[in-house]
Amino acid sequence: MQLKKNNINKYLTYFLITHLVIWTLIPTIANNNLPLDTIEALAWGSNLGWGFNKHPPLSAFFVEIFYKIFGSQDWAYYFLSQLFVVSSFFIIFKFSKDFFKNDFHSLISILLLEGIYFYNFTTPEFNVNICQLPFWALSVLYFWKGFKDNKIFDWLLFGLFSGLGILSKYLFIYLLVAIDIFLIYQIYKKKFNYKSLFSLITFFLILTPHLVWLINNDYMTITYGLHRTGAGDQNLLDYFSNPFIFLIKQIGILIPFLIMILLINTKIKTKFNFKDKKLVFLIAINILPILLMFLTSAFMGVKIRTMWMTPFYLFFGVLVIYVFKSKIKLNKIKNFTAAFLFLFLLSPFIYLYVSISQTDKRTDYPGKEIAKQVEEKWKNRYSSKIKYVSGDEWTAGNLSYHLQSRPLWLGVKGKVNSKDTLSIVDVYEDNISEAVSKVGYFKVYGD
């Protein structure tokens, strides 16, 4: 396969469609049940609010839209996840056009992302990390457009997409802080641009309902996030080991990406011109968020979970190609293409193999069968429909998703006054203890 400069848009389209189809089809074939985070979002989506115990509401909002359209068809949620991934790729491609003189470099900067497993192997599980991707890309795009062209409309869109990013996951703020640092640096060199303040209008407009919810619910999502880092349980060693582990993991994640770069550019040395605003901006949005995450780990002694870094590398391809574009050897593009195709095909093959060979994963959970048993038991006892379900997000969430009546998830301790109730004890009368250990506890309620 030889990439030709005059066919770039065609190659991009082929790539995006193929990625979309493969990563929708493979998990649909291989998995018996949706992944944990997707079921969790569906549980929240059944009873939508402006926030939940673990995360802000946007991921739940999108899966609920898809549920209204497709119902309990697993492929639809794998498809949703890939829509978020490929739309991010397309946005980055559009963004990169302002940084490269030809679309060939823009395409390479996108294809390089297949060397980072965040954008292939982990994408079937739609969650808050995947939900951030298009808003991360759009925020960068419209900040740059606002900064470059200084149009109020672009600043308003930057604020809107930034707010939606925060509503996806709070870690989105690391990108916004990095952008603010870039803006402060530009203000230091030049007078302040007042039009940028228009972004605050849409930003706070979209965030206000969630901020009100957060205050009214004792900041539970922030408390949960801090708990996930291990904050409060650190010892002295954690202040050194956790940031070190974080760095090692980031290097490991980038190894395939770096190999692909070396195949088209053997000369790593280059000069950085910090008077180049494009270069400074690319460094700001790529390096600063990771540096800030490292400093968080170092100063707080907390763990940074690998999957939290999912959106942080979206623009790495653009940065690397921009820095080394003059040294890219076009006569070596065949080697790059071969490496890209190898990784592009290897990742879904490994996913398929792991999914089929291992039979004790969350995606092997018999969610449909359990829902069928509950439904049969319910029909034998009551004429009403199942309207509510309580239990944890996984057990009760699966029932909410698989039961035909789509009951509302009430949470772990939630309950309603209803004469028509059914619990795991009623469904698995013969072997309750084994059922609880395999299935989990739940209780369903009628009208």
N, C-alpha and C positions, 0 to 999 in steps of 0.2 A: 504493500500500500504506500503510495507516494502522495503527500499532501501538496496540493497546487494552490497557489495564492489566489487565483481567480475563482476558486470553488469554496472559499472559506465558509460562507453562510450555509451552503449545502452540507458541508462536513459538520458544522455546528448542529444543524437540524437533525442529521442522522444520529449524532452522538446523544443529543438530549432525548430523542424518541427512544433510542435503543436502551439508554440508561433507565428511562421511565418504565419501559416494557419489562426488561429483565428483572428489575428490583421490585416490580409489582407481582410478576409471575412466580419467581422463585419462592418467596415466603408463602405465597398462596398455595403452592403445591406441597411445600415441605412442612408447614406448620398445621397442627390440629386446632390450635387456639391462638387468639391474638396475644401479643406480649403484655407484660405486666403494666408498663406505663400507658399503653393504649387503652387497656381495660380500665385503668385508674381514671384516665381522662373521660372515658365514656360514663363511668360512675358519676363523676362530677357533672358531666353534661346533662345527665338525666334530671338533675335538680339544680339548674344553673343559678349562679349568684355572681357577685362581683369579686369573689375570691374564695379560696378553699384552705384547708388546714396546712397544705404543703406548698401550694403555688398560687400565683395570680390566675385569672380565669381564661386567658385567650386560647390555650390548647384545648380546653373543654368546649369552648364555643365552636371551634372548627369541627371537632369530631361530632358534635351534636347536629350541626348543619348536615354533615354527611350521613348521619343516622336518619335524619328526616327524609333524605333523598333515597338512600340505599338500604336502610334497615340493617339487620345483622348479617351482612355479607362481608366476610373478612377481607376479601380482595380490595374493597373500597377504601379501607383504612391504610393498607399498604400503598395504594394508589395516591391517597391524600398525602402521605409522607413524601412520596417521590415528586409530587407536584411542588411541594415546598423546596425540595432539593434542586430540581431542574430549573425552577423559576429563579432561584438564587444564582445558579450558573449563568442564566441568560442576563440577569441584571448586572452581574460582574462583567460579562462580555461587553455590554453597552457602556458601562463605566470605563472600561479599559480603552475604548476607542479614543478617549481624550488624552491617553497617555502614550499611544503608539501610532506611528505613521502608517502602518498597514495592519490589516485584520489578521494576518498570519500570527503575529505576536499575541494578539488578543486570544486567538483560538488556543495557542499553546499554553497560555496562562490558565485557561479553563481545564484543558486536558490534564495538566499537572495535578489537579485536585484529586484525580483518581488514584494518585499515589498516597493519599491520606485517608485512612480507613473510616474516618468520621463521615465521609461523603459517599460511602458505598456499603461496607459490611454492617454498620450499625443503623443504617437508615430505615430498615423495615419497621422499626419500633417508633411510631409517631409519639413524640413526647415534647416536653417544654424546650428541650435542646434543639430539636428539629424545628419547632415552631418559631424559634428566634431567627432562623436562617434568612428568609426573604426580607425581614424587617431590619436585620443587621446590614444586609446588602443595600436595601433602599435608603437607609439612614446615611450610609456612606455616600451613596450616589447623590442624594439631594443636598447633603451638606456641601459636597464639592461643587455642585451646580450653584448653590446659593453663594458660596464663597467666591466662585469664579465670575458668575454673571450678576450676582447681587439683585436677584428678582424676589420680590416678596412672596410670590407663589411658591418658589422653590424652598424658601425658609419655612413657610407654613407646612409644606409636605415633609420637610425634615423633622419638624416638631411632631407631626402626626405619626410618622413611622417610628420615631424614637419612643413615643408614648406607647405604641403598640408593642414595641420590643420589650419595654419594661413590663407590660401586661402579659408577656410571654414568660419571662423569667427575670428576676432582679439582677442577675449577673450581667445583664445587658448594660448596666450602668458603667461597667469597666470600659466599654467602647465610648460611651458618652464622656467620661472623664478624660480619656485619651484625646478625643476631639476637642474638648475644652482646653486642654494643655496646648494643643496646636493653635487654637484660636487666640489664647493668651500670648503665645509666642509671636503671632502675627500682629497682635495689638501693640506689643512691645516695639515691633519694628515699624509699625504704621498706626495711624489713628483708628479709633474704634469705629466699627461698622454698625450703626444703630438698627439697620434693617434685620440683622440677625436676631434681634429680640422678638421679632414676630413669631419665631419658632416656639417661644414659650407659651404663646396663646393656645396653639393646637396641642402642645405637649401637656399642659395642665388641664385643658379641657377634656382630653381623653383619659387622663389619669385620675381626675377628681373623684368619680364614683368609687373607684377602688381604694383611694386614700381614705375616704369616709368609712368604707367597709373595714379597712385595716385598723383604724382607730377604734371602731365599735367592737372589734373582735380581738382586742389585746395584742395586736401585732403578731398573731400566731404564725403567719408565714415566715416572718423574719426570725422568730424563735426557732422554728423548724430548721431553717437554713443554717443557723448557727450551730444547732445540735448536730447536723449532718457533717459539719467540719470537725467536730470533736472539741469545739470551744468550751472552755471551762474544765476540761479534763487533761490539759497539757502538762507535761513535765519538761524539765530543762532540755532534755535531749530532743524533744519534738521541734524546738525552735531551729535546730540544725538539720535533723533527719527529714522532716516533712518538706522543706523547700528543696533539699538535695534530691529527694525522691521525685519531686515535681519536675525538676530539670531533666533528670534521667529519662523520665517518661516522655517528655516533650521531644527529646532527641530521638528516642526510639520511634515515636509516631512519625517523625519526619524522614526516617531513613529511606523508604521507597521513593519519596518525593525528591530527596537529594540525589539519589541514584539517577533518576530520570533527568535531572538538571545536568549532571555530569556527562550524560550521553550526548548532549548537544553543546556543551560548553566545558572544555577541559581547563580553562584558565580562570581560576577563582579570584585572583587579585583584580581589584578595580579601585577607582578613585571616586569618593563620594563628594559631590558638590552640594553643600548645604545651603547654597543660595538658590538652588532649584526647589521651588515650592512644591512641585509635584512629588519629588523624591522625599522631601520632609513630610508631606502629608501621608505618603505610603508607609513611611517608617512609623509615623504616629499611630495609624490605625492598625498596623500589624504587630509592631514590637512593643509599643507602650501598654496595650491591654495585658499582654503576657507578662511584661515586667511588673505591672501593678499587681497581677495575681501572685507572682513570685514574692513580692514584698509583703502582700497580705499573709502569705504562709510564713514568711520569715519573722515578721513583727508580731504576729498573733500565735505562731506555733501550730497552725491548724493544717488539716489535710485538705488538699485540693483533689477532688475526685476527677478522674481522667475524662469522663464524659462531659463534664462541665465545660471543657475546652472546645466543644464541637464547633461553635461559630467563629472562634478566634483565628482560624487559619484560612478563612474564605478568600482573603485577598493576598495570600502568600505568593500565589502564582504571578499575580500582577507585579508585586514588589520585585521578585527575583528576576523576572523577564525584563522589567524596566531597568534594573541595575546592570544586567549582563547582556542586554539586547545587541549591543555592538559586537559582542564576542560569540554570539550564537552561530554555530556552524551549520549552514543549511544543507551541506553535503552529508551531514550526520543525522538528518531527520529520519532516515529509515531506521536507525538504531532506536531513536526515541519512539517512533511509531510502534516498533516491535515490543518495546518495554511497556508502552501504554496498553497495547492490546493484551499482553500477557497479564498485567495487573487487572485490567478491565474484565477479563474472563476468569481469572483465578479467584477473585473475591467471591462472586456468586457461587462458584463451584465449591469453595470451602464452606460457605454458608449452607449450601444444600447438603453437603456431606455431614457437617456437624449436626444439622437439624434432624437428619434421618438416622444417623448412627447413635446419637444420644437420646434416650427415651425418658429422661427424668427432668426435663426442662419445663419452665412455665408454659411454653408453647405446646407441651404435650398434655396439659391439663384437660380433662374431659368435660369442659364447660357445657357443651350442648347436651351431653348425656345426663348430667346432673340437672340441668334445667328441665329436661323431658321428664325425669323422675318426679321432680317437684310439681310439675304441671299435672301429671297423672294423679298424684296423691291429692292435689288440691281439687281437681274435678270430681274425685270420688267423695269429697267431703262438702264442698261448697258450690253454690251456683254463681257467686260473685266472681269478679276478676281480681287478680293480684295487682294491687295498686302501689304498694310500698315494699321495700326490702331493707333490712338493717344488717350490719356486719362490716368487716373491713372492705377496703376498696377492691381487693382481689376477689374474695369469695362472693360478696354481695354484688360487686360490680359485674362479675360474670353472669349472675342471675339477671340483673337489670338488663344486660345486653342480650342475653339469649332467650329470655322469656318473651312470649308473643305480646304480652300486654305492656311491655317496657315500663316496669315499676320504677318509681322514683327511689333513688338511693338516699337513705336517711343518716348514714354514718354508722359508726361502731355502736354507739349508745342510743341511737335514735329509736323512737317507738311512737306508735299512734294508738288511739283508743279504737279498737275494732274487735268484734266478736269472732271474726274469721281470721285466724292466724295459723301459721304452720312453721315449725322450726326444723332444724336438722335432726332433732330427736324424734320428731314425728315421721320423717322421711326414712331414716335409717334405724328403725326400731331394733333390728336384730344385732347390730354391731355398732353402737354409738361411738365408742372410744376410737375405733379404727377410722370411722367416717370423719370424725372431727379432726383427726391428725392428717388425713389425706385431703379432705374437702375444705375444712374450716367451718367456723360457726356462722349461721345465718338465721334470719327469721323473716317471713313474708307476711304481709297483711292485706286484707281485702278492703273494699270500699267502706 
